[in-house]
């Protein structure tokens, strides 16, 4: 059993990661600005923290085996997470990544492709910068987990594929993963690390 701190635990990805970690018997500290929707649950300690408050975040993650960041990139730069995690003495950081920095068959990034939705560009660009910053990180044992192009609500099947830096596309031509199955892949990495200081991706 691990002690896991989840930043952004009330979001769509964060809440599924919380459920998956609890399902497997881990103890979880749920971190968000407002954790009231989580309520009182066995195995969960909720902490209301503004992630941009470095001191508060450091205190919240101290003493954990691993920190998972499921915060939005456009509002939370890498330094706001990496700095407090390192100062707290936590060695492992897993990040809920984005698909924008994944590569297409021609070697270009998804975010640079024609027709990439303008509405997602700021978040995707910030996610790519976050990954670039992690790749310069020499102390933390980090992993950046990119979903497929479509990151959606849906069932927990336990059936999916893993990849490295290339966008995964199903036989039907769709690139997608549910939050629930993504959570399985990420918590698998918590329990059995296979991608130290790497990015990997998950999809059907």
C-alpha positions as CSV (number, residue, x, y, z in Angstrom):
1,X,0.0,0.0,0.0
2,X,1.3,3.4,-0.9
3,X,0.5,6.9,0.4
4,X,-0.6,8.9,-2.6
5,X,-1.3,12.6,-2.8
6,X,-3.5,13.6,-5.8
7,X,-3.5,17.3,-6.8
8,X,-6.7,18.1,-8.6
9,X,-8.5,15.2,-7.0
10,X,-12.0,16.6,-7.7
11,X,-11.5,16.9,-11.5
12,X,-12.7,14.3,-14.1
13,X,-9.3,12.6,-14.3
14,X,-8.4,13.2,-10.6
15,X,-11.6,11.7,-9.3
16,X,-11.2,8.5,-11.3
17,X,-7.6,8.2,-10.0
18,X,-8.9,8.6,-6.5
19,X,-11.4,5.8,-7.1
20,X,-8.8,3.5,-8.6
21,X,-6.3,4.1,-5.8
22,X,-8.9,3.4,-3.2
23,X,-10.1,0.3,-5.1
24,X,-6.5,-1.1,-4.7
25,X,-6.2,-0.3,-1.0
26,X,-3.9,2.7,-1.2
27,X,-4.3,5.7,1.2
28,X,-5.0,8.9,-0.6
29,X,-4.7,12.6,0.3
30,X,-7.1,14.5,-2.0
31,X,-5.9,18.0,-2.8
32,X,-8.0,20.7,-4.4
33,X,-9.3,24.2,-3.8
34,X,-12.6,22.8,-2.6
35,X,-12.7,19.1,-1.6
36,X,-16.3,19.3,-0.2
37,X,-17.7,17.1,-3.0
38,X,-15.5,14.2,-1.9
39,X,-17.1,14.0,1.5
40,X,-16.0,11.7,4.3
41,X,-14.5,8.5,2.9
42,X,-12.4,5.7,4.4
43,X,-8.8,5.9,3.2
44,X,-9.1,9.6,2.1
45,X,-7.7,12.7,3.8
46,X,-9.0,15.8,2.0
47,X,-7.0,19.1,2.0
48,X,-8.2,22.4,0.6
49,X,-5.1,23.9,-1.0
50,X,-4.5,26.5,-3.6
51,X,-1.9,24.8,-5.7
52,X,-0.2,28.1,-6.5
53,X,0.5,28.5,-2.7
54,X,3.9,26.7,-2.7
55,X,4.2,26.5,1.1
56,X,0.7,25.0,1.5
57,X,1.2,22.5,-1.3
58,X,4.6,21.5,0.2
59,X,3.0,20.8,3.5
60,X,0.1,18.9,1.9
61,X,2.3,16.5,0.0
62,X,5.0,15.9,2.6
63,X,5.2,12.3,3.8
64,X,3.8,10.7,0.7
65,X,5.3,8.0,-1.4
66,X,4.1,9.5,-4.7
67,X,2.4,12.7,-5.9
68,X,0.0,12.6,-8.8
69,X,-0.7,16.0,-10.5
70,X,-4.1,16.1,-12.3
71,X,-4.1,19.9,-12.4
72,X,-4.7,22.0,-15.6
73,X,-1.5,23.1,-17.3
74,X,-2.8,26.4,-18.4
75,X,-3.1,27.7,-14.8
76,X,-0.4,25.6,-13.1
77,X,3.2,25.8,-14.5
78,X,5.5,22.9,-13.9
79,X,7.5,24.8,-11.3
80,X,4.4,25.3,-9.1
81,X,4.2,21.5,-8.7
82,X,7.8,20.3,-9.1
83,X,9.3,22.8,-6.5
84,X,7.0,22.0,-3.6
85,X,7.2,18.2,-4.3
86,X,11.0,18.3,-4.2
87,X,11.1,20.5,-1.1
88,X,8.7,18.1,0.6
89,X,11.1,15.3,0.0
90,X,8.8,13.2,-2.2
91,X,10.8,11.4,-4.8
92,X,8.1,10.4,-7.3
93,X,5.8,12.6,-9.4
94,X,3.3,11.3,-11.9
95,X,1.5,13.8,-14.1
96,X,-1.8,13.5,-16.0
97,X,-0.5,14.7,-19.3
98,X,-2.1,15.8,-22.5
99,X,-2.3,14.3,-26.0
100,X,-1.2,17.5,-27.8
101,X,2.6,16.7,-27.5
102,X,2.2,13.2,-28.9
103,X,3.5,12.5,-32.4
104,X,1.7,11.7,-35.6
105,X,3.0,9.2,-38.2
106,X,4.8,12.0,-40.0
107,X,6.7,13.0,-36.9
108,X,4.8,16.2,-36.2
109,X,3.0,16.9,-33.0
110,X,-0.8,16.5,-32.6
111,X,-1.0,20.1,-31.5
112,X,0.6,21.4,-34.7
113,X,-1.7,19.5,-37.0
114,X,-4.2,21.2,-39.2
115,X,-7.6,21.4,-37.6
116,X,-6.4,21.1,-34.0
117,X,-9.2,22.7,-32.0
118,X,-8.3,26.3,-31.1
119,X,-10.2,26.0,-27.8
120,X,-7.7,23.4,-26.6
121,X,-4.6,25.0,-27.9
122,X,-3.6,27.0,-24.7
123,X,-4.0,24.0,-22.5
124,X,-2.2,21.6,-24.9
125,X,0.7,24.1,-25.4
126,X,1.1,24.5,-21.7
127,X,1.1,20.7,-21.3
128,X,3.9,20.4,-23.9
129,X,5.9,23.0,-22.0
130,X,5.3,21.1,-18.7
131,X,6.7,17.9,-20.3
132,X,9.7,19.8,-21.6
133,X,10.4,21.1,-18.1
134,X,10.1,17.6,-16.7
135,X,12.6,16.3,-19.2
136,X,15.2,18.8,-17.8
137,X,14.5,17.6,-14.2
138,X,17.4,15.8,-12.7
139,X,16.2,15.0,-9.1
140,X,12.6,13.8,-9.3
141,X,11.6,10.4,-10.5
142,X,8.8,11.6,-12.8
143,X,6.4,10.1,-15.3
144,X,4.1,12.0,-17.7
145,X,1.1,9.9,-18.8
146,X,-0.6,11.2,-22.0
147,X,-4.1,10.1,-22.7
148,X,-5.3,9.6,-26.3
149,X,-6.8,12.4,-28.4
150,X,-10.3,11.9,-26.9
151,X,-10.3,11.7,-23.1
152,X,-13.8,10.9,-22.2
153,X,-16.3,9.5,-19.6
154,X,-17.0,5.8,-20.0
155,X,-16.7,2.4,-18.6
156,X,-13.8,0.8,-16.8
157,X,-12.9,-2.1,-19.1
158,X,-9.2,-2.8,-18.1
159,X,-8.5,-3.4,-21.8
160,X,-6.2,-0.9,-23.5
161,X,-2.8,-0.4,-25.1
162,X,0.3,1.5,-24.0
163,X,2.6,3.5,-26.2
164,X,5.5,5.9,-25.8
165,X,5.5,9.1,-27.8
166,X,3.2,8.3,-30.7
167,X,-0.5,8.9,-30.7
168,X,-2.4,5.6,-30.4
169,X,-5.3,5.1,-32.9
170,X,-7.7,2.2,-32.7
171,X,-8.4,-0.1,-35.7
172,X,-11.5,1.9,-36.3
173,X,-9.4,5.1,-36.7
174,X,-10.4,6.6,-33.3
175,X,-7.9,7.8,-30.7
176,X,-9.5,7.6,-27.3
177,X,-9.5,6.4,-23.7
178,X,-11.9,6.7,-20.8
179,X,-10.9,8.4,-17.6
180,X,-11.5,5.1,-15.8
181,X,-9.2,3.0,-18.0
182,X,-6.6,5.7,-18.0
183,X,-6.7,5.6,-14.2
184,X,-5.9,1.9,-14.3
185,X,-2.8,2.5,-16.4
186,X,-1.6,5.3,-14.2
187,X,-2.1,3.5,-10.9
188,X,-0.4,0.5,-12.5
189,X,2.6,2.7,-13.0
190,X,2.5,3.8,-9.3
191,X,2.5,0.2,-8.2
192,X,5.0,-1.2,-10.8
193,X,7.2,1.6,-12.2
194,X,8.2,0.9,-15.8
195,X,8.5,4.5,-17.2
196,X,10.9,6.3,-14.9
197,X,11.7,9.8,-16.3
198,X,9.6,9.0,-19.4
199,X,6.4,9.9,-21.0
200,X,4.0,7.1,-22.1
201,X,0.5,7.1,-23.5
202,X,-2.6,4.9,-23.1
203,X,-5.4,4.3,-25.6
204,X,-7.6,1.6,-27.2
